Amino acid sequence: MQCPEIIKAALEYIGHNLKTDITAEELARMANYSTWHYCRLFSSVMGSSVAGYILKRRLDHALAEIAVGRKAIDVVLEYGFDTYAGFYKAFVKMYGCSPKKYLGIYREHKPRKPEVVNLYTVNELRKILENWDIEKKLPLHDIYLSNGSSVSGKVWTAGDNYVLKAGSREKLIKNLKIAKVLHEQGFAASLPVPAKTGDEYLEYPDGDEIFILTQGLKGRPLSKSAVFGCHRTQYAEEYGRGIARLHKALKAIEKEVVPDEVNLYRNVAEWALPNVRRQNMQWSMDLKESFFDDFLDSFGALYDKLPRQLIHRDPNPSNILFDGDRVSGFIDFDLSEVNIRLWDVCYCATGILSEGGDEAYACWLEILGGILRGYDLEERLTAEEKQAVYYVICAIQMICTAFFASHDMYRELAETNRRMLQFIVRNEEKIRKVAE
């Protein structure tokens, strides 16, 4: 894969030369690219500009040296900052607090290993598609991440009728298994197209991923204008009804799939909540300590009473297809697991808030109410589930905030999810009223 190798070489070069002047023009010349094309490639793979990435790495490494006792002014000058004030200003913008406060919260700091998203060229994808007996040179299009900020690098449409997907063997085979069993139950599911060899997936030479080609499902995700438009409550109810119908089908096949089982409360209590507690101090989120204590006590008391089953786990709006006014199917069962069923209902709502931008906040409670109402009409929510809606939404937001903050390439998503959590906590009483 040419693109990732070019970027990996650049990351190695940057890592060895952080204390020297590095420019995008220099990296582009090394890769034999124009500066414009190189910067676009770098941004696509890394989710950051060249200059932004270099600044983050310099701040990261400088902080690590300061953390072990080196004199701060000596360190920042070595890493190319003209003054400590310049370093301080850049650090606060990147990390949300002063270096001293950061080290007071986390005690230590180690530079993170750069993450690289594998991007395949169009020629590579066409070569891969030659393994299937389909029309040659179908138009190929990237599918974007759920927030629309960058391409996934893992999923592409091939013409109007196929979807090509790359990923780990374990996840994609689980996806296929669930899709086939759902289809046998009469539920719309994206079935695999056998390769010329008769296999349901393709091993990619010299790689650690497999590829599957599936039939496209009828329908497409709702547009943003539809989700937040004048018919938003009707669409919200249909989201809820669709998830309820999916849950009935998933419950029927649970024993055949043998999925992983997850303890949501333990995951939040032991990992996500402590992480967000630290971010609360780091980014001055103004969440009261009583919020964290109440969550642990109240959600803990409810958790064992909540119905559990096989769920989708990732029903963000991009994974829910509509044909006209009705949900026609779901895609991407890679993350499916046994968890509380309320997760899917609440995750759909938080996904809408995440993707909607500023305009979503004004009407989101109305949309949340519609989703809950639609689900309840098809598959009754228990009294305990209605009491737990606020806590499950908070759990989702803490998990997302903790996860995205641990990956440099998702820095903007981490910021989005911190803001969402603040909004949700401020509107606790309204959410409780909507869920009654």
N, C-alpha and C positions, 0 to 999 in steps of 0.2 A: 504494500500500500504506500504509494509515493508520498501522499500528503502528510500523513503522520510522521514518516521518517524524516522529512524535511523539518518539521516542527520539533521533533525530538532532538535532532542535531542542533537546532537553534537553542533549545532549552539547556542542553548540555553546555553549549558555548556561553550562554548567559550566566549559568551557574558558576562557571570557572572564571568569569570576568566581571563580577558584580562591582568590583572596586575600580573599574575603568569605565570610560565613556563608551556606551553602546548605543547605536542608532538603528532605526528601522532600515535606513538606506544600506547600512553595512550588512545587516542580516539578509536583506534582499539580494545584494550582490553575491553573497556566499551561496545562496540557493539558486542563483541565475534566474531570478524573477524580477519583474519591474516592481518598484516600491509599492505602487498601488495594488497590484495583484497579490503581492506578498502580505501586505497588511490585511487584506480581505481574508486570505487563507488563514493567517494567524488568528484573527478574531473569530473565525468560524470554528476553529479547533479548540481554542483556549477560552472563548467567551470574554475576551479582554483585548484591548489594544496592546500593541507592542510596548508602548511607553508605560501604560498602566500596569502591565505584567512586570516589567523591570522594576518599577517603583515598589510594587508589592513585595517582590523578592528582596529588594534592598532593605525595606523596612523590617521584613521578616528576619533577615539574617543579622541586621544591626541590633534588633531587640534581643536576639539570642545571645549575642556577645555582651550586651549590657547586663543581661540577666545573670551571667556568671561572674560579674564583678568588674568588668573593664570600664574605664572612665568614659562616660557617655560622649563627651565632646570629641575625644580621640576617635571613637568608633564612627560617629556620624560623618566626620570629615573624611575618613577613609572610604566611606560608602558614597561619596560624591555630593553630600549636602554642604552648601556653603556655610551654613550656620546651624546651631542647635535649634534655633527658633524655626528655621525652615523644616527641619526634620520633625519637630514637635507638631507643627501645623499639619504636615502631611500625615503623620501618624494618627492624630485625632480624627482626621477626615476618614481614614481607612479603617480604624479600629473603634472609633466612637468614644474614646477616653484617652487620658494621658498615658505615656509609657509607665509612669510610677503606679497609677491606679490599676492599669492592666496587670502588672506583675503582682500587685497586692491581691488581686482577685484570683489569678491563675498560678501564682507562686513561681512558675518557671515558663520557659518558652523554647520550643524547638521548631526550626523551620519545617514547613510541610513539603512533602514530595509533590512536585508538579503533576497534575493530572492531564492526560491527553485523550481526547475523544477520537476514536478511529473514524476517519472519513474516507469513503471509497469514491474513486473517480467514476465518471459516467462510463468510461471504457471498461473499467473493472466490473461494474454492475452488469453491463451488457454481456461481458464474457461469462459471468455467473449465470445469467438468464439463458444462455445457450444450452444449459443442462436441462431445460424444460422444452417441451414441444408446444411452443406458443409462437404467435406472430413475432417476427423479428423487428427490432427497432421501435418497439412501443415507446411512447413518450414517458420519460422517467421524471418523477418529481419528489423532492424531499418532503417528509412530514415533519412539522415543527414540534418542539416540546410543548407541553400543555399550556405554558404561559405565552407561547408565540415568540419568545425572544430569540431563539436560535434553533437550527435544525437538530433533530435527534441524532442523526448519523447512523441510525439503526433501522429505520423504516422508510420505505419508498412506495409510491403508487406506480404501477406499470400499466399504462393505459387506463381504461375505465373499469376493468374487470378484475385486476389482480393487485395484491399487495405483497411486496418482497420484504422480508424481515431478517435481520442478523441478530445473533445473541448467543448466550451460553446454552450449551446442550440441555442442562437441567431445566432452565426456565422455558425454553421454547418447546421442549417435549411435553412439559406440563401443560403449556398453552394448547398444544395440539390435542392432548388427551381430553381436556375439559371441553374443547370445541366439538370433538367427535361425539362425546357422550351427551352433550347438550342437544346436538343435532338429532341423535337417536330419540331424545325425549320430545322432539318436535319444536325445539326452540331455535330461532335463527342463530347460526354460528358460522364462523369463517373456516371452511374446510380446506385441508391441504391439497395442492395440486401435485400429483406424483411426478417426479423427475423422469427423464428418459430411462433411467435405470430401474424405475419402479419404486425407488425409495421416497419417503415422505420429506426428507431433508437432505441438504447437501453439505458435505464436509468441505470447508475451504482450505485449499493447500497452503501450508506454511502459516496457518492462523489458528487461533484458539476459539473461533466462533463457528457456528453452523448457520445455514440459511434455509428458510422455508418460504415457499410461494403459496399463498392462499387465495381463494376466491374472494373477491370483494363482496361485501354485503350491500343489500339495497338500502339506500339512505345515506345521510351524511350528518355530521355534527351540526347543531343549530348555530346560526350566525349570532354574533354578539348583538346585533340589532334586534333579533328575535328574542333572545334571552332576556334583554332588558327593555323590550318594547312594550307597547300597550297591551299585548296578550301575555305578558310575562307570568301572571298567576296561573293561566291555563297550561302554559308550557311547564311551569314548575310542578304542577300537579301530575302532569304526564311523566316527568322525570321520576317522581315518587312512585307512580303506578308501575313504570317500567322496571325500576329496581325491585319492587315487590314481586313482579312476575318472574324476574331473573332469580330471585331468592328461592321461590318455589321450585324452579327447575334445578338450581344448585343443590338444594336440600335433598332432592330425589336421587342425585348421583353421587352424593358425598362419599358413600362407602366404596364406590368404584374408583374414585380418584385417589384416595388415601393422602389427603393434603397435610401440610404442616399445621400444627396447632400453636397459636400465639396467646400469651397472656398480656393483654394490652395494659392492664393496670401495673403489672410488674415492670414492663418496658418503660412506661412513663415515670414511675416512681424511682426506678434505679438508674435511669439514663437521661431521658429527655428533660424531666423537671429539674434535676440538679444543674443540667447544662443551661437551661433557660434562666434559672435563678442567677447564674453567673452573668449571663448576657443582660439580665435586667439591671445589674450594677454597671456593667461595661458600657451599655448604650443608654443608660438613664431612662429606662422604659417606664418608670414610675408605677410598676406593679407592686402592691403592698405585700409584705410577707404573709399577711393573713390569707391572701389569695392562694398561695402555695399550700399552706397548712389546711385550709378549708377543702381544697381539691383532694388532698390525700385522705382526709377523714371522710368526706361526703361521698366521693366516688368509690372509695374503698368499701363503704357500707352498702353501696348499690351494686357493685360490679358482679358479684356472684349470682345476682338475681336476674341478670340480663341474658336473654336468649342468645345462644351461640350456634353457628353453623358455618358451612362453606360459604365464603363471600367472594366478591370480585376483588376487592381491596383497593382498586385504583379507578373508580368510576368517575373520573373528572369529565367535564363536558366533552372533551375531545374524544373520549372512548365510548360515548353514547350516541348512537345513530338514530336520526329521525327520518321517517318517510311521511311527508306531509305533517300532520299534527300528532303523530303517534310514534313512540319509540319502536324502531324496527329491529334493533339488535345492539349488542355490545362487542367491543373488541378488546384485545390485550388482557388475557387472563394469566400473564406471567407471574403476577404477585399473589394469586389466589391462595387463600389460607382459611383455616377455621378460626373465626374471631367473633366478637359480638356483631350481630347483624346490623345494629344501629350505626356501626362504622360507615358502611356504604352510603346510608341515607345522609349522614352528616358530612361525609367526604365530598359527595356531589355538591352540597351547598357551599362548603368552603372552597371547592374548586372554582365554582362560579364567582365567588368573591375575589379569588386570586386572579382570575383572568379578566375581570371586568374593569379594572382601573378605578379611578376616582368616582365615576358615575355609579359604580356598583353599590357603594356604601349607602346611598340614599334609599335604595329600594330592596336591599338584600334581605332585611327581615321579612318583607312581604314574600320574597322568593322562598326563603327558608320555610315559612309557614305553608306555602303551596306544596313543597316537596314532602313535608311531614304529613300533610292532609292527604295527598295522593297515595302515599305509602299506606297510611292507616285505612284508606278505603278498600285497598286490595288485600292487605295483610295486617291485621290489627296490631297496633303498638300496645305493649303492656303499660300499666301505670308506672312501673319502675323505669321503663324505657323513656317515657315522657319526662320523668324527673331527671333522667340522666343526660338528656340532650345537650344541655349546657356543658356538662363535664366532658362528654365525648368530643364536642367541638373544641374545647380547650385542649384535650388530649391530642387531637389531630394537629392543632396548631403548635403545641409544644414539640411534638415529634418532627414536624416539618421545619420549625425554626432551628431545632438542634441539628437536624441532618444537613440543611442547606448551609448553616454557619460553619460546618466542619469541612466544607469543600469550597476552595477559592473560586472555582468557576461558577458557583451559584451565589455569589455575594449579593447580587441584586435580589434574588429570590429570598434570601435570608432577611433582607431589609423589608421586603414586601410582607413576609410572614410575621415579622415582629410587629409591624403596623397592624396587621389583621388581628393578632392576639390582643393588642392594646384595645382595639375597637370592640372586640368580643367581650372582654372583661368589663369595659365601660357600659356595655349594653346587656349585662347579665339579666337584669329584671325583665327587660323587653323580650329577651330570648326565652326566658322561663314562661312568660305569658303566651308567646307564640306556640310553645310546645304543649301547653295545657290540653 
